[in-house]
Amino acid sequence: MPAKDEMPSTIERSPKHAQEIWSKAHDSAVESYGEGERAHRTAFSALKHEFEKVGDHWEKKDESGPSDEKAAGSRGSKGDTQGGVDANASKEHLLGIAKKLDISGRSTMKKDELVDAIKKANAKATREAR
């Protein structure tokens, strides 16, 4: 099925470039691996190198690169995915995202706590946007 028919709503609410990255990576993965979860994971992996999830949509990152340990590795590598949160960003950047998402208590959080709080706020915003 073409990517435009399977595109998640968070990507539909994102910039055109994010949609293009996801679509091209998805369609290429379908050709290589067939339809299914692997094609979606591959498309999200490509997207997360240039975009990060903020609330119910994706925004361009300041610098391209993997967003977490899992994205930095290869298939089957150890590490957890952070659901589109750029866990490799500076604490200052994460504080800015947390402020944008109105996360309370952010000023006293450690970096890993900020990542978890942003991931939780993103999930909530996505649920509410559906």
C-alpha positions in Angstrom: 0.0 0.0 0.0 1.4 3.4 -0.9 2.8 5.5 2.0 0.2 8.2 1.5 -2.5 5.7 2.4 -0.7 4.5 5.6 0.8 7.8 6.8 0.3 8.3 10.6 -1.7 11.3 11.7 1.3 12.8 13.5 3.2 13.0 10.2 0.2 14.3 8.3 0.2 17.3 10.8 3.9 17.8 10.1 5.9 19.8 7.5 5.8 18.6 3.9 9.5 17.6 4.1 8.8 15.3 7.0 6.0 13.7 5.0 8.3 13.2 2.0 11.0 11.6 4.1 8.6 9.2 5.7 6.9 8.4 2.4 10.1 7.7 0.4 11.6 5.6 3.2 8.3 3.7 3.7 7.9 2.9 0.0 11.5 1.8 -0.3 11.2 -0.4 2.7 8.0 -2.0 1.3 9.9 -2.9 -1.9 12.8 -4.4 0.2 10.9 -6.0 3.1 7.3 -6.1 2.1 4.3 -4.5 3.8 4.2 -4.4 7.6 5.8 -3.3 10.8 9.4 -3.4 9.5 8.5 -0.9 6.7 7.0 1.5 9.3 10.0 1.2 11.6 12.3 1.9 8.8 10.3 5.0 7.7 10.3 6.3 11.3 14.0 5.7 11.7 14.7 7.8 8.6 12.4 10.5 9.8 14.0 10.7 13.3 17.4 11.6 11.8 16.1 15.0 10.7 12.9 15.5 12.8 11.8 15.2 16.4 8.4 14.7 17.8 7.0 17.7 19.6 3.4 17.2 20.9 1.2 15.8 18.2 3.6 16.5 15.2 7.2 16.4 14.0 9.5 19.4 13.9 12.9 19.8 12.1 15.9 19.3 14.4 18.7 21.8 14.5 21.2 19.1 13.6 20.7 15.9 11.7 21.6 12.6 13.3 20.2 9.7 15.3 17.8 10.7 18.0 18.5 8.0 20.5 20.7 4.8 21.2 18.4 2.6 19.1 18.4 4.9 16.1 22.2 5.1 16.2 22.6 1.3 16.0 21.7 -1.2 13.4 18.8 -3.6 13.2 18.7 -5.6 16.4 21.0 -3.3 18.3 20.5 -2.7 22.0 19.1 0.5 23.4 15.6 1.9 23.8 13.8 4.1 21.3 12.5 7.3 22.8 9.4 7.7 20.6 10.8 10.5 18.5 12.2 12.6 21.3 15.7 13.7 20.4 17.4 12.1 23.5 20.8 13.1 22.0 20.0 16.8 22.2 21.4 19.0 24.9 19.6 19.4 28.2 19.0 23.1 27.2 17.2 22.0 24.1 15.1 19.5 25.9 14.2 22.2 28.5 13.0 24.4 25.6 10.8 21.5 24.2 9.5 20.9 27.8 8.6 24.5 28.1 6.8 24.5 24.7 4.8 21.4 26.0 4.1 23.1 29.4 5.7 20.3 31.4 5.6 21.3 35.1 8.7 20.7 37.2 11.0 20.7 34.2 13.5 23.0 35.7 14.5 20.4 38.4 14.5 17.4 36.0 17.6 15.5 35.0 18.1 15.0 31.2 16.7 11.4 31.2 13.7 12.6 33.2 13.1 15.4 30.6 13.2 12.8 27.8 10.6 10.6 29.6 8.4 13.6 30.4 8.5 14.9 26.8 7.7 11.4 25.5 4.7 11.2 27.9 3.5 14.7 26.9 3.9 13.8 23.2 1.8 10.7 23.6 -0.9 12.7 25.4 -1.0 15.4 22.7 -1.3 12.7 20.0 -4.2 11.0 21.8 -6.0 14.3 22.1 -5.4 15.2 18.5 -7.1 12.1 17.2 
